[in-house]
């Protein structure tokens, strides 16, 4: 084995990687010059609300199946076993709740930006606070998302760092700015196929290199990498069934319930039924993605055992582990390393393109359009320019990340996860608590963000030791280091039980979204009652989920299953103006309308005014 750990690409590998970029660009150009040619904001931002559930479900999965997850999850399983696999349990509630609560509500309100809901429910100030928080979250993650895989590739193969960053950033920016949401969704579909193909190819060849399926199984079993269910209720333990299966639900809700990138896809569906179905179909897609990533980690252990390339100092970071494995074990298979790198950068492209598109949408709809009147053609051109501008900002953020040392990089990665919880809490405050008012919402969001950064960054700083100690299997605490699936393991002694503030700082990263969203709801309700709760008549129709009525309906069906339950008739909603001119009625079935807002009425008014 080469002691320097340096591996090299062949011509075939470069060709495969280049084909990924060319194909992605071609899809963008196709949608830029066909159909409506992205000539309206409705087509550019929402694909004319004509998308079907299958491509949407693959795009929903690909959006947050980032390159950070693909290189991080196998490294986690290699080091600590399959306990992380139990995160798949949280996908059930994490997708059922959006499918039955968030999607119907947002779809029937005919929103263009998810943050329009905050103005309908509260006021303009709350909407702007939510929008600015989301922009801050995504801008930081864009740079990290595009830089991390390029850095790992450079460290292992010598592939030019900024060549990879600029190539992916430029291609992604162009096809997003030219092709709009249609291009983003269909490139996501293509890139998902590449992702699954690359991972599956590596697993098959890796198992062969490990001596076959039976030998690989014996090695990982004897090495203690097959984990049982850990029911330890201690919230400071990094991965247990409770942290993954329960705490993970809040993380899923922040991603698939109220995140603009995902909601934008739901709203691009032809009907509400297809939007809900696309959310259902994400479940098997996520399970397949999780399975492939975990199997890669087990195959890596079957090949290396306890002789980790990191311990042998062939690599300098866990982030390089997967790429080193691909280049080391599969170097006799020309093209396979290139296929996996295409898989890795497919994940990066799908995440970054979604960020560009959603950022351009919220900036246009929430910050510009309410204050400046313009023609449809000018608004569409400005939307494309915004997408292009965010592409440039992405590359600039990658350079900022490059200037940081590894510790600061870990802190930057954690920001994505820390901000999602407070935003989830803000939406839950409005949807489930009719008494919440605008002052409570703003104060609650501020309190949630303070709690997020206090616990996240404070915990990170408290865990910076003077010497490194390797963690035992699933023994302890970790720093929140990545967006959705990744952890950067803390280097602390798991034997000592933290107390006081150290106990709070040692909280498992999987509970961060739950803690932060709960803080927003609790503080928001307290302030609302102190300043005068919102009266029922003052709440805009269709902006609050009828929890009690839904519970009574379910209870009635359970107690008397043979009796046909008729839901109470909805009161007629007064006519109002459309939200940003979108007065399109939902074509949902009668069964779909038995909730808070019937689909055959016009959505509540949104008056576009300044703060």
GUPAPA-851710 format. One line per 3 residues: for each residue z, x, y of C-alpha. Coordinates in steps of 0.05 Angstrom, whole numbers, plus 5000, padded with zeros to 4 digits. Each point is the difference from the previous one (the first is absolute). Layout:
<recs>
Z/X/Y | ...
</recs>
This chain:
<recs>
5000/5000/5000 | 4983/5025/5069 | 5066/5020/5032
4974/4983/5069 | 4989/4928/4978 | 4933/5001/5036
4944/4960/4967 | 4930/4989/5023 | 4949/4944/5003
4932/5005/4966 | 4935/4976/5031 | 5004/4936/4958
5069/4985/5028 | 4976/5007/5072 | 4940/4955/4985
5045/4945/4971 | 5046/5003/5060 | 4941/4997/5048
4971/4940/4963 | 5065/4962/5013 | 4993/5011/5075
4925/4984/5000 | 5010/4935/4960 | 5057/4977/5045
4958/5014/5062 | 4940/4963/4969 | 5042/4937/4989
5022/5002/5073 | 4929/5008/5025 | 4976/4944/4955
5047/4950/5031 | 4987/5027/5070 | 4926/4983/4995
4999/4938/4956 | 5026/4929/5007 | 5028/4987/5069
4998/5075/5016 | 5073/4997/5021 | 4979/4966/5065
5063/4956/5007 | 5074/5015/4998 | 5007/4947/4946
4953/5039/4955 | 5026/5069/5018 | 5074/4984/4992
4999/4944/4948 | 4933/5006/4964 | 4982/4929/5025
5058/4976/4955 | 4952/5001/4941 | 5032/5049/4951
5012/4982/4927 | 5065/5012/4964 | 4978/5056/4952
4978/5052/5052 | 5058/4980/5043 | 5051/5012/4945
4972/5069/4986 | 5000/5016/5074 | 5072/4975/5007
5021/5046/4944 | 4961/5060/5026 | 5027/4993/5071
5069/5027/4982 | 4983/5037/4936 | 4995/5062/5043
4985/5072/4982 | 5073/5015/5011 | 5017/4951/4943
4948/5029/4953 | 5026/5071/5007 | 5074/4980/5006
5011/4949/4944 | 4977/5046/4943 | 5044/5056/5029
5059/4952/5001 | 4990/4979/4927 | 4990/5073/4979
5066/5020/5031 | 5044/4940/4987 | 4969/4956/4947
4973/4930/4999 | 5057/4964/5035 | 4954/4993/5061
4954/4957/4957 | 5049/4942/5007 | 4977/4992/5072
4946/4956/4968 | 5054/4946/4992 | 5004/4991/5076
4926/4984/5003 | 5014/4930/4973 | 5042/4973/5057
4968/5048/5049 | 4934/4963/4991 | 5023/4929/4983
5038/4993/5065 | 4941/5020/5044 | 4954/4956/4959
5042/4937/5009 | 5033/5011/5068 | 4966/5051/5045
4927/4990/4983 | 4999/4923/5006 | 5037/5003/5066
4957/5054/5031 | 4935/4970/4974 | 5014/4930/5026
5019/5027/5068 | 4930/5031/5004 | 5027/5066/5025
4957/5060/5018 | 5059/5048/5005 | 5063/4989/4959
5040/5015/5063 | 4972/4937/5033 | 5051/4964/4955
5056/5034/5038 | 4976/4971/5066 | 4992/4931/4970
5070/5003/4971 | 5035/5039/5055 | 4965/5026/5062
4948/5050/5025 | 5052/5056/5006 | 5018/4996/4926
4926/5002/4982 | 4989/5063/5041 | 5062/5033/4970
4974/4986/4930 | 4930/5026/5017 | 5025/5065/5031
5046/5012/4941 | 4943/4991/4951 | 4954/5047/5040
5054/5053/5001 | 5009/4993/4925 | 4927/5004/4981
4980/5056/5049 | 5051/5047/4971 | 4982/4982/4928
4925/5010/5013 | 5010/5074/5015 | 5045/5011/4940
4955/4959/4954 | 4939/5042/5014 | 5034/5068/5006
5044/4999/4938 | 4945/4998/4946 | 4958/5050/5040
5059/5048/5003 | 5013/4994/4925 | 4926/5011/4985
4998/5061/5045 | 5063/5031/4969 | 4975/4993/4929
4925/5011/5005 | 4989/5035/5066 | 4958/4940/5022
4994/5006/5076 | 5058/4961/5030 | 4968/4975/5064
4933/4992/4966 | 5032/4947/4955 | 5038/4968/5057
4940/4995/5046 | 4952/4978/4945 | 5044/4943/4977
5022/4981/5070 | 4929/4999/5027 | 4970/4960/4943
5058/4951/5000 | 4995/4990/5075 | 4925/4988/5000
4997/4950/4944 | 5060/4962/5027 | 4973/4998/5072
4929/4981/4979 | 5011/4954/4940 | 5064/4963/5019
5045/4967/4950 | 4944/4986/4950 | 4986/5074/4995
5074/5016/4993 | 5010/4949/4944 | 4938/5020/4960
5013/5075/5008 | 5071/4985/4975 | 4969/4967/4938
4956/5061/4987 | 5057/5048/5014 | 5047/4961/4953
4950/5009/4943 | 4997/5075/5016 | 5076/5004/5002
5009/4967/4932 | 4943/5039/4969 | 5027/5067/5024
5070/4986/4977 | 4978/4974/4932 | 4955/5060/4989
5057/5048/5015 | 5047/4963/4953 | 4950/5000/4942
4984/5074/5006 | 5073/5017/5013 | 5022/4966/4936
4947/5039/4962 | 5025/5065/5031 | 5071/4982/4980
4980/4995/4927 | 4985/4926/4993 | 5035/4935/5014
5055/5007/4947 | 5017/5071/5020 | 5002/4981/5074
5047/4942/4984 | 5047/5045/4960 | 5003/5051/5057
5017/4950/5054 | 5050/4963/4956 | 5036/5064/4979
4998/5023/5072 | 5040/4939/5022 | 4945/4972/5044
5000/4930/4969 | 5053/4964/5040 | 5037/4936/4982
5024/4947/5049 | 5054/5029/5045 | 5044/4943/5022
5046/5043/5043 | 5017/4958/5062 | 5014/5061/5043
4952/4993/5060 | 5000/5075/5011 | 4967/5015/4933
4928/5014/5015 | 4966/4959/4946 | 5033/4945/4960
4976/4931/4978 | 5035/4970/5061 | 4973/5048/5052
4929/4995/4972 | 4998/4927/4978 | 5040/4969/5056
4997/5049/5058 | 4926/5009/4986 | 4988/4925/5014
5016/5011/5074 | 4953/5060/5002 | 4945/4957/4968
5012/4944/5050 | 4994/5047/5058 | 4933/5025/4973
4969/4937/4970 | 5034/4946/5041 | 4998/5018/5073
4959/5064/5008 | 4938/4989/5043 | 4955/5040/4954
5015/4953/4942 | 5006/4934/5039 | 4932/5015/5031
4970/5000/4930 | 5034/4935/4981 | 4972/4967/5063
4930/5024/4985 | 4998/4956/4937 | 4954/4940/4998
5058/4953/4985 | 5075/5001/4996 | 4996/4991/4925
4958/5064/4993 | 5049/5037/5046 | 5057/4981/4954
4960/5017/4938 | 4983/5069/5028 | 5075/5013/5007
5011/4979/4928 | 4945/5047/4977 | 5032/5059/5034
5055/4998/4947 | 4959/5025/4941 | 4964/5050/5045
5066/5030/5023 | 5026/5002/4929 | 4938/5038/4977
5006/5049/5058 | 5074/5011/4985 | 4987/5009/4926
4946/5053/5011 | 5043/5039/5049 | 5060/5000/4953
4957/5019/4940 | 4973/5059/5039 | 5072/5024/5011
5015/4994/4925 | 4936/5037/4982 | 5019/5056/5049
5067/5007/4965 | 4967/5000/4932 | 4957/5058/5022
5052/5041/5040 | 5067/4978/4971 | 5056/5030/5040
4956/5059/5023 | 4985/4968/5066 | 4947/5036/5042
5048/4990/5058 | 5055/5038/4965 | 4950/5053/4980
4982/5005/5074 | 4926/4987/4988 | 5006/4945/5052
5048/4990/5058 | 5009/4925/5003 | 5004/4939/4954
4942/4971/5039 | 4955/5054/4969 | 5022/4984/4928
4947/4950/4981 | 4942/5039/5030 | 5024/5064/4967
5002/4964/4933 | 4930/4974/5009 | 4972/5068/5019
5040/5038/4947 | 4993/4956/4939 | 4931/4971/5014
4963/5060/5028 | 4957/5004/4937 | 4972/4931/5015
4952/5009/5058 | 5000/4940/5047 | 5066/4972/4977
5041/5035/5055 | 4949/4975/5050 | 5006/4929/4973
5075/5002/5008 | 4996/5027/5070 | 4951/4943/5015
5053/4954/4971 | 5053/5030/5045 | 4959/4996/5063
4977/4929/4982 | 5073/4980/5005 | 5005/5035/5066
4936/4968/5028 | 5021/4930/4979 | 5067/5006/5035
4975/5032/5063 | 4941/4953/5009 | 5047/4940/4994
5044/5031/5053 | 4941/5010/5048 | 4976/4929/4992
5069/4967/5006 | 5019/5044/5060 | 4935/4982/5036
5014/4926/4986 | 5071/4997/5026 | 4984/5043/5061
4942/4955/5018 | 5033/4933/4984 | 5071/5013/5021
4995/5050/5057 | 4932/4994/5033 | 4969/4931/4989
5059/4960/5027 | 4996/5036/5067 | 4925/5011/5010
4944/4949/4992 | 4935/5027/4971 | 4938/4978/4964
4996/4999/4925 | 4951/5058/4999 | 5045/5042/5044
5061/4983/4959 | 4964/5021/4936 | 4977/5066/5030
5070/5014/5025 | 5028/4986/4930 | 4952/5051/4970
5019/5050/5053 | 5073/4989/4985 | 4988/5014/4926
4963/5064/5019 | 5057/5020/5046 | 5052/4991/4946
4958/5044/4955 | 5004/5056/5051 | 5075/4988/5008
5006/5005/4924 | 4970/5070/4999 | 5043/5019/5059
5063/4976/4964 | 4979/5040/4939 | 5001/5062/5044
5069/4981/5027 | 5025/4993/4928 | 4969/5069/4986
5043/5030/5055 | 5064/4973/4969 | 5040/5036/4947
5012/4966/4933 | 5067/4970/5020 | 4971/4965/5061
4941/4978/4958 | 5047/4965/4952 | 5034/4965/5059
4931/4978/5027 | 4982/4971/4932 | 5065/4960/4998
4984/4965/5066 | 4949/4955/4966 | 5051/4972/4953
5055/4994/5052 | 4958/4958/5049 | 4975/4950/4948
5070/4971/4986 | 5016/4979/5072 | 4931/4967/5007
5013/4961/4936 | 5068/4979/5027 | 4968/4976/5065
4951/4954/4963 | 5054/4975/4953 | 5044/4983/5059
4946/4956/5029 | 4975/4969/4935 | 5066/4982/4967
5048/4988/5058 | 4979/4946/5049 | 5061/5014/5044
4978/5072/5016 | 4978/5011/5072 | 4959/5052/5037
5060/5040/5025 | 5027/5004/4929 | 4932/5022/4973
4992/5057/5049 | 5072/5023/4993 | 4996/4995/4924
4937/5041/4997 | 5031/5054/5045 | 5062/5001/4956
4958/5005/4937 | 4960/5058/5027 | 5065/5036/5022
5030/4989/4931 | 4936/5025/4967 | 4995/5065/5038
5075/5012/5000 | 5006/4993/4924 | 4932/5031/4984
5000/5061/5046 | 5076/5008/4998 | 4999/5000/4925
4942/5049/4999 | 5036/5049/5045 | 5065/4994/4961
4964/5021/4936 | 4971/5065/5025 | 5038/5051/4958
5004/5075/5007 | 4981/5009/4927 | 4956/4962/4952
5027/4967/4938 | 4955/4964/4949 | 5015/4927/4988
5019/4974/4931 | 4959/4942/4973 | 5007/4939/5046
5068/5023/5023 | 5002/4989/5073 | 4980/4992/5068
4936/5015/5035 | 4969/5002/5067 | 4951/4946/5018
4938/5041/5003 | 4940/4957/4990 | 4970/4934/5017
5003/4958/4940 | 5005/5035/4933 | 5019/5071/5015
5067/5034/5002 | 5018/5070/5022 | 5060/5018/4959
5064/5020/5035 | 5032/5066/4981 | 5072/4981/4997
5055/5001/4949 | 5000/4933/4964 | 5069/5010/4973
5034/4988/5067 | 5006/4926/5020 | 4984/4992/5074
5048/4960/5044 | 5000/4972/5070 | 4937/5014/5040
4977/5047/4945 | 5001/4941/4953 | 4954/4962/5048
4955/5061/5008 | 4996/5006/4924 | 4972/4930/4991
4939/5000/4954 | 4935/4997/5039 | 4981/4937/4961
5055/4962/5037 | 4976/5020/5069 | 4955/4940/5011
5054/4952/4976 | 5053/5032/5045 | 4956/5001/5062
4971/4930/4992 | 5070/4972/4987 | 5025/5034/5063
4945/4966/5041 | 5016/4931/4971 | 5076/5007/5007
5000/5027/5072 | 4944/4952/5019 | 5040/4940/4977
5065/5023/5033 | 4965/5012/5067 | 4963/4934/4994
5064/4960/4991 | 5033/5039/5057 | 4943/4985/5048
4985/4930/4977 | 4961/4985/4936 | 4930/4971/5002
4998/4925/4995 | 4958/4969/4946 | 4954/4966/5050
4985/5067/5033 | 4973/5033/4937 | 4924/4999/4995
4975/4959/4942 | 4981/5039/4937 | 5039/5063/5019
5062/4987/4958 | 5002/4995/4924 | 5036/4937/4975
5049/5035/4953 | 5046/4939/4988 | 4943/4952/4989
4965/5047/4952 | 5065/5011/4962 | 5012/4925/4994
4929/4991/4975 | 5009/5052/4946 | 5068/4973/4980
4971/4930/4996 | 4944/5024/4954 | 5049/5037/4956
5048/4942/4994 | 4946/4947/4991 | 4938/5037/4974
4966/4936/4978 | 5005/4968/5069 | 4945/5014/5049
5032/5026/5064 | 4968/4980/5065 | 5014/5047/5058
5021/4970/5066 | 4944/4984/5047 | 4988/5051/5054
5006/4979/5072 | 4938/5003/5041 | 4994/5064/5042
4978/4992/5071 | 4932/5028/5016 | 5000/5069/5029
4952/5055/5017 | 4975/5047/4946 | 5028/5069/4990
4950/5048/5032 | 4946/4949/4990 | 5007/4996/4925
5003/4926/4985 | 4973/5004/4930 | 5033/4951/4953
5022/5020/4930 | 4961/4973/4942 | 5061/5000/4955
5012/4947/4948 | 5052/4945/5007 | 5045/5038/4953
5000/5059/5047 | 5023/4959/5059 | 5067/4976/4973
5039/5049/5043 | 5021/5012/5071 | 4933/4991/5036
4943/4956/4974 | 4934/5035/5000 | 4964/4940/5031
5033/5007/5068 | 4987/5047/5057 | 5047/5059/5004
5051/5005/5056 | 4981/5025/5068 | 5002/5072/5021
4993/5010/5075 | 4977/5072/5013 | 5045/5020/5057
5030/5066/5023 | 5072/5017/4987
</recs>
